[in-house]
């Protein structure tokens, strides 16, 4: 749940975006600037949080009246070496925050921190990650709470899709690229796993509102709607001519999260009554329309 320190939206003096070269951070940077909020975008190669003097470099860029949006990570975490790198990055941020007491910090976390459950997940659900990726985010959250005494907002995002995603992870982004190339979409199993997906533009808007209200607490960036990967793939395939085929294949392991990971996002409505995540159909249609407009 979020608490707004600014009942009415107030533009901060400046927002420092850490990890600005990333997919979500890039969308947040663009949205903040669209609102007329000054932004300093920090990321590699200009600032490498794994360098020995990263904390000093970062502290030199910060001012006490700043808001920090911390989205820098090596993800997804697949092994202990990646886990260690992410914790080293987090240690540098914490060390910088101890030097410069900032006005507001927002951390981009993940729904991977939650224990698997057949019940709808909320911000108060058990944080007991079953993966190294989830463990990394939870450890970072704990470290920030311990090392930063000011208002801290944690945004736990579920699966994010969008037009400019540079990754090729399983889901709508990969399905769209395959369909655009006229290639078959291959699913894990029969694509029966049901997950929540959010448009990156909605995540950017949510973060911007948190910035303007100087909110603190935990909020899930989740639409509250689940869809199977089969549904997503068939919807994407139908948007292209000629329509590509969608086929399943045998799984090499168990279905992640037992094949079902729903969210109750009523906390969003309480925090921002006029905000609504778009449905996955609306989001994917919006992306396809943008692609068609760009081709004209």
ABEGO torsion letter per residue (X at the ends): XBBBABABBBBBABBBBBGAABAAAAAAAAAAAAAGBBBBBBBOAABBAABAAAAAAAAAABBAABBBBBABBBOBBABAAAAAAAAAAAAAAAAAAAABBBABBBBBBBAAABBBBABBBBAABBBBBABAAAAAAAAAAAAAAAABABBBBBBBBBBBBEAABABABBEAAAAAAAAAAGBBBBBBEAGABBBBBBBAAAAAAAAAAAAAAGBBEBBBBBAGBBBBAAAAAAAAAAABOBBBBBBBBBBABBBBGGGBBBBBAAAAAAABAABBBBBAAAAAAAAAAAAAAAAX
